[in-house]
Amino acid sequence: MVCRGPRPSAGVRGVPEKTFFPCSPTISSDHQPGQEAALVKVTVSQACSAVVYNSQTLAKKATALLSHQAIQKMGTGYSFIGTVQVSVKQATITSTAPPLVFLSFHAQGLLVYALSQSVQQQIKNLIAGKTTQEALHILLSVPGIEHASMQWDGFGDNTRLPKQSSSIHITLFVV
């Protein structure tokens, strides 16, 4: 059994702290099962230990861990949108001296791929002077781009992109 609750006013003001109370119940009886008795005394007790942790520190460390895993799995260029959601599932205290506390938690966040200005310029250079179909094919081969479309402003040939990359503008949409 785990009870959760606010920590009594201790620690640093303004630092959100969370408290976990891992408990283990103990049940005892003055008679064994199967024994006859006119009166049976059953005692139920709980031994609980309080575990207090700084939720901001946990969120920062969980975010760093997720970022590291994202880089390992997908490469660089990804950023979180919004905050990473962290929820503690279990607190465990070891019986070693001194006791160690282990927090089991779940963390999740939304990652998006961002194209830097230099990468955007490289893309413009790659597609400059290409036909619409060639340019779309190149765009869709870039990591992080799932959909691509083209729009022309003004007059000109809408089957081929301008030869000068400075005439090409990239607009990114997060979907």
C-alpha positions as CSV (number, residue, x, y, z in Angstrom):
1,M,0.0,0.0,0.0
2,V,1.2,3.5,-0.8
3,C,-0.3,6.6,0.6
4,R,0.4,10.0,-1.0
5,G,0.0,13.3,0.6
6,P,1.5,16.8,1.0
7,R,4.6,17.2,2.9
8,P,4.4,19.2,6.1
9,S,5.9,22.7,5.7
10,A,9.6,21.9,5.7
11,G,12.3,22.4,3.3
12,V,12.9,25.4,0.9
13,R,10.0,27.7,0.3
14,G,8.6,27.6,-3.3
15,V,10.2,24.2,-4.1
16,P,7.4,21.7,-4.8
17,E,8.0,18.5,-2.9
18,K,6.0,15.3,-3.0
19,T,5.7,12.7,-0.3
20,F,5.2,8.9,-0.7
21,F,4.4,6.7,2.3
22,P,5.3,3.1,1.3
23,C,3.5,0.9,3.9
24,S,3.6,-2.7,4.8
25,P,0.7,-4.2,6.8
26,T,1.2,-6.6,9.7
27,I,-1.6,-8.9,10.9
28,S,-1.4,-11.0,14.1
29,S,-3.8,-13.1,16.1
30,D,-3.8,-14.6,19.6
31,H,-5.1,-17.9,18.1
32,Q,-4.1,-19.9,15.1
33,P,-6.6,-20.8,12.3
34,G,-8.6,-23.9,13.2
35,Q,-8.3,-23.4,17.0
36,E,-11.5,-23.0,19.0
37,A,-11.9,-19.9,21.0
38,A,-14.6,-17.9,22.6
39,L,-12.8,-14.7,21.9
40,V,-10.1,-13.9,19.3
41,K,-7.9,-10.9,19.3
42,V,-6.7,-9.8,15.9
43,T,-4.2,-6.9,15.6
44,V,-3.6,-5.1,12.3
45,S,-0.9,-2.5,12.0
46,Q,1.0,-0.7,9.3
47,A,4.6,0.3,9.3
48,C,5.1,3.2,7.0
49,S,8.2,5.2,5.8
50,A,8.0,8.6,4.4
51,V,9.8,9.3,1.1
52,V,10.1,13.0,0.1
53,Y,11.4,14.1,-3.2
54,N,11.7,17.4,-5.2
55,S,9.3,17.1,-8.1
56,Q,11.1,19.8,-10.1
57,T,14.4,17.9,-9.9
58,L,12.7,14.7,-10.8
59,A,11.1,16.4,-13.9
60,K,14.4,17.9,-15.0
61,K,16.2,14.5,-14.7
62,A,13.4,12.7,-16.4
63,T,13.4,15.2,-19.3
64,A,17.2,14.8,-19.6
65,L,16.8,11.0,-19.7
66,L,14.1,11.2,-22.4
67,S,16.2,13.6,-24.4
68,H,19.2,11.2,-24.2
69,Q,17.0,8.3,-25.3
70,A,15.6,10.3,-28.2
71,I,19.1,11.2,-29.4
72,Q,20.1,7.5,-29.1
73,K,17.0,6.3,-31.0
74,M,16.3,9.0,-33.5
75,G,19.3,11.3,-33.7
76,T,19.7,15.0,-33.1
77,G,17.3,17.8,-34.1
78,Y,14.4,16.9,-31.9
79,S,12.9,19.2,-29.2
80,F,10.1,18.8,-26.7
81,I,6.9,20.8,-27.2
82,G,5.5,21.6,-23.8
83,T,6.6,20.0,-20.6
84,V,7.4,16.4,-20.0
85,Q,4.7,14.7,-17.8
86,V,6.2,12.7,-14.9
87,S,4.2,10.5,-12.5
88,V,5.8,8.5,-9.7
89,K,4.4,4.9,-9.6
90,Q,6.3,3.5,-6.6
91,A,8.8,4.4,-3.9
92,T,11.0,1.6,-2.5
93,I,13.3,1.9,0.5
94,T,16.1,-0.6,0.9
95,S,17.1,-2.2,4.2
96,T,20.7,-1.3,3.8
97,A,22.6,1.1,6.0
98,P,22.2,3.8,5.1
99,P,18.8,3.1,3.4
100,L,18.5,3.9,-0.3
101,V,15.3,5.1,-1.9
102,F,14.3,4.1,-5.5
103,L,11.5,6.0,-7.3
104,S,9.8,4.2,-10.1
105,F,8.2,6.7,-12.5
106,H,6.6,7.1,-15.8
107,A,7.6,10.0,-18.1
108,Q,6.3,11.1,-21.5
109,G,6.6,14.1,-23.7
110,L,6.0,15.2,-27.3
111,L,9.0,15.6,-29.5
112,V,9.2,17.4,-32.8
113,Y,11.9,17.6,-35.4
114,A,13.2,21.1,-36.0
115,L,15.1,22.2,-39.1
116,S,17.8,24.7,-38.3
117,Q,18.4,27.7,-40.6
118,S,21.6,26.1,-42.0
119,V,19.6,22.9,-42.8
120,Q,16.9,24.9,-44.4
121,Q,19.5,26.7,-46.6
122,Q,21.0,23.3,-47.6
123,I,17.5,22.1,-48.6
124,K,16.9,25.3,-50.6
125,N,20.2,24.7,-52.4
126,L,19.3,21.1,-53.1
127,I,15.9,21.9,-54.7
128,A,16.8,25.2,-56.5
129,G,16.2,24.8,-60.3
130,K,14.6,21.4,-59.9
131,T,11.2,20.4,-61.2
132,T,8.3,20.3,-58.8
133,Q,8.3,16.5,-58.7
134,E,12.1,16.3,-58.2
135,A,11.9,18.9,-55.4
136,L,9.0,17.1,-53.6
137,H,11.0,13.8,-53.8
138,I,14.1,15.5,-52.3
139,L,12.0,17.2,-49.5
140,L,10.3,13.9,-48.5
141,S,13.7,12.2,-48.2
142,V,14.8,14.7,-45.5
143,P,14.5,13.3,-41.9
144,G,11.6,14.9,-40.0
145,I,9.6,15.9,-43.1
146,E,6.5,13.8,-43.4
147,H,4.5,15.9,-45.9
148,A,5.6,18.5,-48.4
149,S,3.7,20.8,-50.8
150,M,4.6,23.8,-53.0
151,Q,2.9,27.2,-53.5
152,W,3.9,29.9,-56.0
153,D,3.4,33.6,-55.4
154,G,3.3,35.8,-58.4
155,F,4.0,34.9,-62.0
156,G,6.4,32.4,-63.5
157,D,6.8,28.8,-64.3
158,N,5.1,26.7,-61.6
159,T,6.6,23.4,-62.9
160,R,10.2,24.3,-61.9
161,L,11.6,26.1,-58.9
162,P,13.7,29.2,-59.2
163,K,17.5,28.7,-59.7
164,Q,18.4,31.1,-57.0
165,S,17.9,29.6,-53.5
166,S,17.2,33.1,-52.1
167,S,13.9,33.1,-54.1
168,I,12.8,30.0,-52.3
169,H,11.1,30.3,-48.9
170,I,10.4,27.4,-46.6
171,T,7.5,27.4,-44.1
172,L,7.3,24.7,-41.5
173,F,4.2,23.4,-39.9
174,V,4.1,21.2,-36.8
175,V,1.2,18.7,-37.1
